[in-house]
Amino acid sequence: MLTSKQRAYLRSLSNKLEAIFQIGKGGINDNQLKQIDDALEKRELVKVHVLENSFMDTRAVCNEVADAIGAEPVQVIGKKFILYKESKENKTIDLRQAK
């Protein structure tokens, strides 16, 4: 569970990130979950865009993806959301800096 200061720190890091995944009207599938999980292992922080043609609520999609892959939701804003998951081998984000 992230503290509010850690969440704020991660939000500041995510400002410069581009959304690298898109979720459309087809919803979420196992392949997308695996790709998002692999990207989190590499980057620890990813931004996902829910397309306009998707009939799913962005917050619901964020929570569903986070639960499925064991990630922490950082922020949901508009049609985008940010996920964080600590990497096992490629640690680049130090949450101790969030003070």
NUMI-212335 format. One line per 10 residues: their letters; for each residue y, z, x of N, C-alpha, C, O. Coordinates in steps of 0.001 Angstrom, whole numbers, plus 500000, padded with zeros to 6 digits. Example, Ala and Ser with C-alpha at 12.3 -4.5 7.8 and 13.67 -1.06 7.14 Angstrom:
<sites>
AS = 494310/507800/513190/495500/507800/512300/496700/507800/513200/496681/508465/514236; 497750/507080/512850/498940/507140/513670/500030/507870/512900/501138/508039/513409 $
</sites>
This chain:
<sites>
MLTSKQRAYL = 498818/500000/500838/500000/500000/500000/501243/500000/500881/501370/500807/501803; 502139/499098/500587/503365/498978/501372/504437/499919/500837/504557/500119/499628; 505215/500494/501752/506355/501291/501335/507510/500347/501007/507453/499157/501319; 508542/500874/500384/509680/500020/500020/510391/499499/501269/510915/498385/501257; 510415/500287/502343/511055/499823/503582/510233/498725/504253/510791/497767/504787; 508920/498865/504225/508063/497823/504777/508194/496545/503958/508243/495447/504513; 508250/496689/502637/508411/495531/501762/509741/494829/502037/509795/493600/502078; 510806/495598/502226/512122/495023/502532/512090/494303/503876/512678/493231/504021; 511412/494882/504851/511286/494248/506174/510537/492920/506055/510952/491921/506642; 509444/492906/505303/508674/491676/505118/509471/490632/504351/509372/489442/504647 $
RSLSNKLEAI = 510264/491061/503366/511124/490119/502642/512120/489467/503584/512386/488270/503481; 512677/490258/504514/513644/489691/505466/512969/488675/506382/513581/487672/506749; 511718/488924/506754/510989/487967/507589/510643/486693/506810/510566/485608/507385; 510441/486836/505526/510005/485686/504730/511154/484772/504315/510906/483682/503800; 512389/485181/504524/513526/484347/504113/513485/482964/504737/513853/481984/504089; 513050/482870/505962/513050/481577/506651/511760/480787/506462/511642/479668/506960; 510788/481360/505745/509512/480680/505528/509620/479632/504429/510342/479813/503449; 508904/478549/504604/508749/477537/503558/507445/477825/502821/506504/478363/503405; 507388/477473/501559/506150/477621/500787/505124/476632/501333/505376/475428/501378; 503971/477145/501743/502956/476265/502325/501818/475965/501352/500947/475147/501646 $
FQIGKGGIND = 501824/476632/500185/500812/476371/499160/501495/476165/497828/502548/476742/497553; 500872/475322/496994/501371/475076/495651/500237/475281/494663/499104/474861/494898; 500556/475926/493571/499576/476129/492513/500087/475392/491286/501186/475659/490799; 499286/474472/490798/499702/473624/489674/498994/473962/488392/498522/475082/488197; 498924/472971/487511/498356/473207/486184/496859/473476/486233/496296/474012/485278; 496211/473113/487325/494783/473383/487468/494477/474842/487739/493321/475259/487660; 495494/475619/488055/495297/477042/488328/494784/477300/489733/494978/476493/490643; 494136/478420/489891/493653/478862/491197/492157/478587/491279/491410/478878/490345; 491724/478020/492413/490290/477815/492605/489857/478479/493909/490689/478949/494684; 488555/478511/494138/488017/479194/495314/488495/478577/496617/488708/479287/497600 $
NQLKQIDDAL = 488665/477256/496633/489126/476573/497835/490549/477018/498202/490847/477276/499368; 491418/477103/497192/492782/477564/497452/492789/478999/497960/493536/479330/498880; 491961/479851/497367/491892/481245/497809/491456/481339/499261/492000/482136/500025; 490475/480526/499645/490006/480539/501036/491109/480052/501973/491306/480623/503045; 491829/479000/501577/492902/478484/502420/494037/479499/502569/494577/479665/503663; 494397/480174/501488/495450/481186/501554/495000/482347/502437/495781/482859/503239; 493745/482760/502290/493212/483845/503121/493203/483456/504593/493552/484271/505447; 492808/482218/504906/492817/481746/506292/494235/481705/506850/494463/482072/508003; 495185/481260/506034/496589/481208/506477/497123/482619/506722/497884/482836/507665; 496735/483575/505884/497166/484952/506091/496578/485537/507379/497225/486338/508053 $
EKRELVKVHV = 495371/485139/507710/494773/485598/508969/495563/485078/510161/495716/485774/511164; 496060/483857/510049/496843/483255/511133/498275/483777/511185/498796/484089/512256; 498919/483870/509988/500361/484134/509931/500738/485529/509456/501818/486018/509785; 499879/486169/508697/500083/487473/508072/501050/487460/506891/501030/488386/506080; 501885/486448/506775/502876/486377/505706/502966/484928/505231/503262/484031/506021; 502712/484698/503947/502798/483340/503410/503591/483332/502112/503641/484317/501376; 504209/482184/501859/504961/481967/500629/504233/480892/499827/503826/479864/500369; 504076/481147/498524/503351/480243/497643/504274/479844/496492/505015/480675/495969; 504227/478574/496104/505060/478045/495032/504177/477717/493833/503174/477015/493963; 504553/478225/492682/503863/477892/491434/504663/476763/490796/505838/476934/490471 $
LENSFMDTRA = 504027/475615/490618/504728/474435/490109/505153/474597/488652/504584/475394/487906; 506156/473832/488271/506696/473886/486914/505656/473494/485860/505690/474000/484739; 504727/472591/486218/503729/472146/485239/502598/473153/485054/501715/472949/484220; 502619/474236/485825/501621/475284/485656/502013/476158/484466/503174/476535/484312; 501040/476467/483642/501307/477282/482459/501101/478755/482742/501144/479578/481827; 500877/479094/484006/500609/480473/484375/501902/481176/484782/502818/480559/485326; 501956/482471/484509/503084/483296/484913/502999/483553/486420/501920/483835/486941; 504116/483458/487110/504129/483600/488563/503627/484966/489002/502843/485062/489946; 504066/486022/488332/503628/487375/488701/502128/487542/488493/501457/488180/489304; 501598/486973/487409/500157/487056/487147/499371/486313/488219/498336/486798/488678 $
VCNEVADAIG = 499852/485145/488619/499191/484374/489676/499219/485163/490978/498212/485247/491681; 500364/485737/491296/500508/486527/492530/499502/487675/492555/498809/487874/493552; 499425/488422/491468/498502/489562/491409/497051/489118/491460/496221/489784/492079; 496738/488010/490823/495367/487494/490826/494940/487063/492233/493839/487382/492680; 495817/486341/492918/495512/485897/494286/495403/487107/495214/494470/487196/496012; 496345/488031/495111/496345/489215/495982/495068/490031/495788/494462/490470/496765; 494662/490233/494557/493434/490989/494290/492197/490270/494817/491282/490901/495347; 492174/488958/494670/490997/488186/495073/490781/488185/496581/489640/488164/497043; 491876/488208/497358/491715/488115/498814/492092/489403/499545/492037/489452/500774; 492469/490429/498815/492789/491713/499439/494131/491726/500147/494286/492392/501170 $
AEPVQVIGKK = 495095/491002/499617/496433/490946/500216/497392/491839/499420/497072/492312/498330; 498569/492050/499998/499613/492833/499339/500707/491903/498839/501243/491119/499622; 501055/491969/497548/502202/491190/497084/503489/491803/497634/503692/493014/497548; 504343/490974/498189/505605/491449/498761/506739/491236/497776/507518/492152/497512; 506836/490023/497226/507938/489705/496334/507554/488540/495429/506850/487616/495838; 508029/488606/494198/507923/487485/493263/509343/487169/492832/510040/488016/492274; 509760/485947/493096/511113/485553/492702/511063/484117/492196/510680/483201/492923; 511455/483938/490947/511404/482611/490351/509980/482110/490271/509111/482767/489698; 509746/480951/490844/508416/480336/490847/507715/480498/492194/506718/479825/492457; 508228/481383/493047/507617/481605/494364/507222/483060/494519/507830/483960/493939 $
FILYKESKEN = 506183/483265/495323/505806/484632/495656/505352/484700/497109/504951/483700/497706; 505426/485906/497658/505120/486141/499064/503987/487148/499144/503984/488163/498447; 503020/486847/500010/501881/487728/500227/501816/488161/501689/502190/487412/502591; 501333/489390/501904/501133/489914/503250/499718/490451/503357/499209/491102/502444; 499096/490167/504486/497789/490743/504802/497718/490891/506312/497915/489927/507053; 497437/492096/506755/497360/492335/508200/496205/491545/508797/495085/491569/508287; 496497/490853/509880/495500/490023/510549/494586/490894/511405/495008/491906/511966; 493343/490481/511491/492401/491208/512343/492526/490794/513804/492342/491614/514703; 492840/489513/514044/492866/488999/515418/494222/488482/515871/494454/488370/517075; 495127/488161/514951/496414/487552/515307/497587/488391/514831/498468/487877/514143 $
KTIDLRQAK = 497619/489665/515179/498687/490542/514708/500017/490147/515329/500180/490176/516548; 500967/489778/514472/502293/489407/514956/503392/490250/514318/504492/490350/514862; 503105/490851/513174/504109/491641/512465/503809/493123/512669/502707/493593/512388; 504804/493842/513160/504671/495284/513387/505437/496007/512292/506667/496030/512301; 504719/496591/511358/505376/497265/510229/506003/498591/510628/506730/499190/509836; 505735/499058/511835/506389/500288/512304/507870/500066/512541/508627/501032/512628; 508304/498810/512647/509719/498496/512829/510508/498711/511540/511738/498769/511558; 509803/498826/510440/510458/498965/509138/510877/500419/508920/510149/501201/508309; 512051/500764/509422/512551/502135/509277/513912/502151/508665/514487/503221/508469 $
</sites>
